[in-house]
Amino acid sequence: MILTPTEHDMPRAREDVTELLIREAHQSSRRRRLRWIMTALVVIIAASAIFPLIREKSPIRRVSPGATQSREVASAKGGAFVTPRHPYAMAVSPHGSLYVVDSSRDQILRRTGSGKFRVVAGDGRRGFSGDGRRAIHAKINVNVNSGIVIAKNGTAYFADTLNGRVREILPNGVIETVVGGGTNHIGTGKLLARDVSFSKLDTVNDVAIGPSGELYVAAGAVYRLESNGVLQWVVGKSSFPKNWGGVYSNPGAQYDFSQPDRIAFDGKGDLFVASGGGWGLYERKASGKLRFLENFRGDGNFGSLASAPNGTVVLASRFGLFRFGPSTGITSLSGNGTSLNNVLGRMKGQSRENIFIGGDGVAVAPNGTIFIDTNAGNTFTSVTAVLKSTTQGNVNLVWRS
């Protein structure tokens, strides 16, 4: 017998069909959402794996001399406050903050307005890691040769010497490699900056900002980072300096120092090179002519250089503290040894220049204040300290061990 639905049953049947269709619609919608979620997860996972590789090969940005909105590195989200151990190379930001490379800590520190030192790069464990992440969690490998410079936009560049790289700390606190880490030897040619490999003889020692905002690197010779990401040889690269043991004979030569330790530019675009490997101080004119400053022959550990806002270059070396100016020539800033003795107390030297032997760190603030370190461990002082000398010649203690 065939049963047919009665008129009373018809609404219920229609309701059952409707509910079934609604359930199927909901299930279909859930399946679509699930597929979208799974697709999004796959894209995110793939992007997280590919993006670092894209960053690794991306062109290097040229430092812009006209950059605005300068900020301190990690000013808002800096690392812990620490006590310096052996501050060496130094730099001052456009805001006047002092940055130091502390080789004993394997960290980059910034002195805050309260006088404390805050970590801006390095987790304190020697090694290499962290590109693309917060610099305070990265591993760096610096030593007493590692220089640092701050660009106008607030980016800090430093020589990660024992990793054979130049790295940048962006104002947002992120660290990146900009030069080095590759497999090719550059010599006196040019290569993509990230393809370059620096040998043990081509130690990455220092960085400087050129007259047009370019980044310069001292690593066995002096190189310039072009806007297209190419590292271009500029000057230097010899097996041994020609001026060794005698009178300098070839002022136009391009190969008269083998290991630049510190570099800085004056207001005319002349490049100064303090070269331990070249045993002295060199000046490369903007025209390309190279000359050796005979009165500043070094002893293998020449000193440190810093560009000043007034267009001069300051040298801290075993000979004392000097200023080189395009219009003023060479001016001695030494003297006032009594003031330094009073500041340091344990200082054993008899004159101001004794404190600068080695001259591992010197920097000039926007207001003209000169910061110097004492190069602890030399025969004249047992104190590790950072001092500042005002434009009036007053010497004050910034920090001491």
SVG drawing of the C-alpha trace seen along z (x, -y; Angstrom):
<svg xmlns="http://www.w3.org/2000/svg" viewBox="-5 -79 120 81">
<polyline fill="none" stroke="black" stroke-width="0.4" points="0.0,0.0 1.3,-3.4 1.1,-6.1 0.7,-9.7 1.2,-12.7 -1.9,-14.4 -2.4,-18.1 -1.7,-18.2 1.7,-16.6 2.8,-18.8 4.0,-21.8 6.1,-19.6 7.7,-18.0 8.5,-21.4 10.0,-22.4 12.2,-19.3 13.5,-20.0 14.2,-23.6 16.1,-22.6 18.1,-20.1 19.0,-22.7 20.0,-25.2 22.2,-22.6 23.8,-21.8 24.4,-25.5 26.0,-26.0 28.2,-22.9 29.2,-24.2 30.0,-27.6 32.1,-26.1 34.0,-24.0 34.7,-27.1 35.9,-29.0 38.1,-26.1 39.6,-26.0 40.3,-29.8 41.9,-29.4 44.1,-26.5 45.1,-28.5 45.9,-31.5 48.1,-29.4 50.0,-27.9 50.6,-31.4 51.8,-32.7 54.1,-29.7 55.6,-30.1 56.0,-33.8 57.8,-33.4 60.3,-31.1 60.7,-33.1 60.8,-36.7 64.2,-36.4 65.6,-35.1 64.2,-38.1 65.6,-40.4 68.9,-38.7 69.3,-39.6 67.5,-42.9 69.5,-46.0 71.3,-48.0 69.8,-51.3 72.0,-54.3 72.3,-56.6 70.3,-59.7 72.0,-62.9 68.7,-64.7 66.8,-62.2 64.4,-63.7 62.5,-62.5 65.6,-61.3 65.1,-59.1 67.3,-57.5 68.0,-53.8 65.7,-51.8 64.7,-54.9 61.3,-53.5 62.1,-49.8 65.7,-49.7 67.4,-46.8 68.6,-46.6 70.7,-49.2 74.2,-47.9 77.6,-49.0 80.2,-49.4 83.4,-47.3 85.7,-48.4 84.1,-51.1 86.3,-51.7 84.9,-53.2 82.3,-55.9 79.8,-58.0 77.3,-60.8 73.8,-60.9 72.2,-64.0 70.3,-64.2 73.6,-64.4 73.5,-60.9 76.7,-59.0 77.0,-55.5 79.9,-53.2 81.1,-49.8 81.9,-47.7 84.1,-44.8 84.1,-43.1 80.3,-42.9 79.9,-42.3 77.3,-44.9 76.5,-48.4 75.5,-50.8 73.7,-54.2 74.1,-56.7 70.8,-58.1 69.9,-61.5 70.2,-60.2 73.8,-59.1 73.0,-55.4 74.0,-53.1 71.3,-51.1 71.9,-48.1 70.9,-48.8 72.5,-45.8 73.9,-42.4 72.6,-39.9 76.1,-39.7 76.9,-36.3 79.5,-36.3 78.4,-35.0 76.3,-35.9 72.5,-36.0 69.4,-38.2 69.2,-39.9 65.7,-41.2 64.9,-41.1 65.4,-43.3 69.0,-44.1 69.1,-43.6 68.4,-39.9 71.1,-39.5 74.5,-38.1 77.4,-40.3 81.2,-39.8 83.0,-43.0 86.5,-43.8 88.7,-46.9 88.9,-47.8 85.1,-47.9 84.0,-51.4 80.5,-53.0 78.8,-55.9 75.3,-57.4 73.5,-58.6 71.3,-61.7 68.2,-59.6 69.2,-57.9 70.4,-54.6 73.6,-53.3 76.2,-51.5 78.9,-49.4 81.7,-47.1 80.8,-43.6 84.5,-42.9 84.9,-39.3 81.8,-38.4 83.3,-40.1 80.3,-42.4 78.9,-45.9 75.5,-45.9 72.9,-48.6 70.6,-49.2 67.5,-50.9 65.7,-53.5 63.0,-51.0 65.6,-48.7 65.9,-46.1 69.3,-44.9 70.4,-44.0 73.7,-43.2 74.5,-45.7 78.0,-44.7 79.7,-41.3 78.5,-37.8 79.2,-36.6 81.9,-34.4 83.7,-36.7 86.9,-38.7 86.6,-42.3 90.3,-43.5 90.4,-46.7 87.3,-46.1 83.6,-46.3 80.9,-43.7 77.4,-43.6 77.9,-44.5 76.2,-41.3 78.4,-39.1 81.6,-40.3 83.7,-38.1 86.4,-39.9 89.4,-37.7 91.3,-37.8 93.8,-40.2 90.9,-42.5 89.6,-43.2 86.4,-45.2 87.5,-48.0 85.5,-51.2 82.6,-53.0 82.0,-56.6 79.4,-58.7 80.7,-60.5 80.0,-64.1 76.9,-63.0 75.6,-60.6 77.2,-57.4 78.4,-54.8 82.2,-54.2 83.8,-51.0 87.4,-50.5 88.3,-46.8 91.9,-46.3 91.2,-49.3 88.5,-52.0 85.2,-51.2 82.1,-53.2 78.6,-51.7 76.8,-52.8 73.0,-53.5 72.6,-50.3 74.0,-48.1 77.5,-47.8 80.6,-48.1 83.2,-50.2 86.9,-50.3 88.2,-53.9 91.7,-53.9 94.3,-51.7 95.4,-48.1 99.1,-47.4 101.2,-44.5 103.3,-47.0 103.4,-50.8 106.0,-52.6 106.8,-55.1 108.2,-52.5 111.6,-53.4 112.2,-56.4 110.9,-59.5 107.5,-59.3 108.2,-59.3 104.9,-58.9 102.2,-61.3 99.9,-60.4 99.9,-56.7 96.7,-54.9 98.2,-51.8 100.1,-53.2 98.4,-51.7 97.4,-48.1 95.0,-48.3 92.9,-51.4 91.9,-51.5 89.8,-54.6 88.3,-56.9 86.6,-60.3 85.7,-63.1 86.2,-66.8 83.8,-69.5 85.5,-69.7 85.1,-65.9 88.7,-65.1 89.1,-61.6 91.4,-61.0 92.7,-57.5 94.5,-56.5 96.3,-53.3 98.1,-51.0 99.1,-48.8 100.3,-51.9 102.0,-53.3 100.6,-56.8 97.9,-59.3 96.9,-59.8 94.7,-62.4 92.9,-61.6 91.8,-64.9 88.4,-65.0 90.4,-65.2 91.8,-61.8 95.3,-62.9 96.7,-61.0 99.3,-62.4 101.0,-61.1 101.1,-63.4 104.8,-62.8 104.5,-64.4 101.9,-61.8 103.8,-58.6 102.3,-55.9 103.4,-52.8 101.0,-50.2 98.1,-51.3 97.6,-54.7 94.5,-56.2 91.0,-57.3 89.3,-59.8 85.9,-61.6 84.2,-64.1 83.0,-67.3 79.9,-69.3 82.1,-72.4 83.8,-70.5 86.9,-69.6 88.3,-66.2 89.5,-65.3 92.4,-62.9 93.1,-61.2 96.4,-59.4 99.6,-58.7 100.7,-62.2 97.7,-63.8 94.5,-65.3 94.4,-67.3 92.0,-69.0 92.4,-69.1 90.4,-71.9 90.2,-72.8 90.8,-76.5 92.5,-76.3 95.1,-73.6 96.3,-71.4 95.5,-72.6 96.8,-70.9 94.1,-70.4 96.6,-68.9 97.5,-70.4 95.6,-70.9 97.1,-67.7 96.4,-68.9 92.6,-68.9 92.7,-65.4 94.7,-64.2 92.1,-65.8 89.3,-64.1 90.8,-60.6 92.7,-60.5 94.6,-57.3 96.1,-58.8 99.9,-58.4 100.8,-60.5 102.1,-64.0 100.5,-65.7 97.2,-65.6 98.3,-63.6 99.4,-60.7 95.7,-59.8 95.1,-59.4 97.8,-56.8 96.1,-54.3 93.1,-56.6 90.5,-53.9 87.5,-56.1 86.8,-59.7 83.5,-61.4 82.2,-64.9 78.7,-66.0 76.6,-68.5 77.5,-71.2 81.2,-70.6 81.9,-68.6 84.6,-66.0 84.2,-62.6 87.4,-60.5 88.3,-57.3 91.4,-56.6 92.5,-53.3 92.9,-51.6 95.9,-49.3 98.5,-51.5 101.5,-52.5 100.1,-55.9 96.7,-55.1 95.1,-52.1 91.7,-53.8 89.0,-52.8 87.1,-56.0 85.1,-58.2 85.7,-61.9 84.3,-64.9 86.1,-68.1 83.9,-71.2 84.7,-73.8 86.0,-75.9 88.6,-73.2 86.9,-72.0 87.4,-68.3 84.6,-66.4 84.2,-62.8 81.4,-60.9 82.1,-57.4 84.9,-55.6 85.6,-52.0"/>
</svg>
